[in-house]
Amino acid sequence: VMPNPKRRFSHQRTALRRTNYKTSLPEITETKQNNAAPLRLNHNASPDGYYKGRRLPGFKD
């Protein structure tokens, strides 16, 4: 039976790798509709129910 290391990698090596894990802020854009919420998340409908300039079905006033 061959000896095995107690730990595969040291804590420092693991921490050095994890320092590059970063979060990014969500991208927001201006809405094109008048009297709507001024900003919306990319690839998401606005709070008023518009997406790509069209009103989505199922949104009630």
N, C-alpha and C positions, 0 to 999 in steps of 0.2 A: 504494500500500500504506500503510495507516494504522499508526501506531506502537501497540504494545501494552505494557501494563505488565509489568515483569519478574515481579512476584508479584501474585497476585489479591488476597490479604489479607496484612496484616503478621503477623509472628509474635505480636505482643502481642494483636492482635485475635482470633487463633485461640485463644491461651491464655486470654483473658478468657471466651470462650465455653465452653471446656472446664472452667473452674473449677466450673461447675454440675453436672458429671457426678459423681454420688455413688453409692456402693454402699449397700445397706441390709442390715441383719442379717436372716437368715431367721426367719420367724415359727414359733415352736414352741408346742405345746399339751401339756397333761397327758394321759396315756393313762387310759382309763376302766377297763381291765382290772386285776384284782388281780394281785399278784406279776409285773408286767410292767415293762418299762423305763419310768421315770417320765415321760419326755418324748419327743415325736416331732415331726417336721416336718409342717406343714400340708399337706394333700392328698397325703400319703404314708402307706404302711402302717407300722405300728409294727414294730420289729425282731422281735417275736413272730409277726407275720403277721396282725395284726388291722387291719381298715379298716372304719370306720363301725359298729363294734360286732360285726362278723362276722369269722370266721376265713376267710382267703383259701385257696382250694384250691392245692395245690402246696407248702405250707410243711410241712416235716417237723420233728418234735421231736428 
